């Protein structure tokens, strides 16, 4: 079950700049409330959706979920941020970097949905040893239906099946660096648009030229930043 919030014109930038890359003033072991249902061993999270973007519903008031016919579940912030960095927290959309004493290394805004939109997001890739020694960037890629995709991972473990120690080293590179050369990333059967993730980051939004902003935001009244 999902709450739907698809009326925003600016679905590319549903989060205001001041609510991007937030470090929450809570400790990793402290808790808030979420809700989910288990169906055939699958978790059906209670989320809000803005077009194709998924935000986990988190609220400090358990009655918020009861009003939606859901069961509030107390969950630590460590667990929340390990699965979701895109939150609707206390009814406010935000992208979260971490909390008071925990910075997550999860590359997803929502696991399996899209890459966390920050140029500094570190992504595991396989880099050619030869090219690395020559200070050039050549990563392990695969062709998916005519699209060249760099093989990416949320951790080094995700790359084990593709690892050849005679050809590659495992490295963590920033999204901004990867997106400058590769548009698509491939992981676990899914393609992710790296350049789109970089283009909707806080840095991109803040530095967007006026002429581009006029195209993205149709009228002044539609701006949400």
Buried (B, 14 or more C-beta within 10 A) or exposed (E): EEEEBEEBEBBBBBBBBEBBBBEBEBBBEEBBBBBBEEEEEEEEBBBBBBEEBBBBBBBEEBEBBEEBEBEBBEBBBBEBBBBBBBBBBEEEBBBBBBBEEBEBEBBBBBBEBBBBBBBEBBBBBBBBBEEBEEEEBBBBBEEEEEEEBBBBBBEEEBBEEBBEEEEBEBBBBBBBBBBEEBBBBBBEEEBBBBBBBBBBBBBBBEEBEEEEEEEBBEEEEEBBB
